[in-house]
Amino acid sequence: MNMRRWRQVDTTSIIVTTYDRADLVGRATESALAQAGVHEVVVVDDGSTDDTSAVLARFEDRIRVVRQANAGLSAARNAGAENATGTWIGFLDDDDRLLAGWLSHLGDAATHSAPTAIACCAARYVDTTGSEIRIARPRPLGPAFGDRTALFLAGSFVVRRSAFIDIGGYAQGLRCSHQTELGLRLAQYLDENDLDVACVDEPLVEITVRAPSARPMSSPEALYEGSIMVLDRHRDRLGLDPRWLADFYSVAGVSAARLGRYAEARRLLLHAARSNPGEARRWARLALAAFPPIGDRVWRSGEFQGLAA
């Protein structure tokens, strides 16, 4: 199947999700509309109270707007998928933008590979001034993901809508790691259906990095609850790769320490160290948790990032 065949038979819906970012959502939407061959752009307004409605009205019939009461990012993405009509769907956050050739490169990769249900590209991280911070490329994710190479970030992948719907979409109520959790379920779906992931090494999406205060999903409460939920749901699959299992125990343990729950932190960090005993940082975190005054100085000061998974 060549590119012409992709454009005639396989259609792609781009889903933009937004909440109270009237100053940014127009740029994200324009970047989606600029993709040659895009079937539709669906913008989900997750209960905005600012001028988002007025901004979206300027696009008139070039986009389809879905409005709902505020229900969170995962619910907004799922609503977009439910309303999309393309055979493939991609997601874009309102403060990010797709770069030129995003759809054509992903479509080309998907149709010139083994039977696929996902196509991924690299992502360019920038600060709020637009200066490049780093490039994240699809990488081998290990046995927990079926030994596939992929990158699961909003804007860095397209997925067959049927596959996304079959696995239940994003996990609503999950306060962090929603992309990784989705990737774990997609990996199982690929295993069961003998499908693969196609990858493009070129960065085709620009992701803006904002301060932790602007990212509520990075709070210790969200990290603790989300990591525990992922462990409860996927412990067996994560156990196929001790590094992934230890990472989730580590995030949960450090988050518990940041919340002052040191007994729980020690329990979780001991699991992390035992899951991946050859890595010294696992034991270093456990040692910090044994001495709360020192742990407080390290983790509550923000130095936690250097000792996270």
Salt bridges, closest charged atoms under 4 A:
ASP10 OD1 - ARG160 NH1 3.55
GLU30 OE1 - ARG62 NH2 3.64
GLU40 OE1 - ARG64 NH2 2.85
ASP93 OD1 - ARG77 NH2 2.78
ASP94 OD1 - ARG21 NH1 2.88
ASP95 OD2 - ARG21 NH1 3.32
ASP95 OD2 - ARG210 NE 2.93
ASP108 OD1 - HIS112 ND1 2.87
GLU132 OE1 - ARG124 NE 2.92
GLU181 OE1 - ARG185 NH2 2.78
GLU181 OE2 - ARG233 NH1 3.82
GLU181 OE2 - HIS234 NE2 2.80
ASP191 OD1 - ARG148 NH2 2.80
ASP191 OD2 - ARG237 NH2 2.75
ASP196 OD1 - ARG148 NE 3.82
ASP201 OD2 - ARG137 NE 3.32
GLU202 OE1 - HIS105 NE2 3.50
GLU206 OE1 - ARG97 NE 2.90
GLU206 OE2 - ARG124 NH1 2.27
GLU225 OE1 - ARG175 NH1 2.94
ASP232 OD1 - ARG235 NH2 3.75
ASP241 OD2 - ARG243 NH2 2.99
ASP247 OD1 - ARG281 NH2 3.79
ASP247 OD1 - ARG282 NH2 2.83
GLU264 OE2 - ARG267 NH2 2.92
GLU279 OE2 - ARG281 NE 2.35
GLU279 OE1 - ARG282 NH2 3.38
ASP296 OD1 - ARG300 NE 3.42
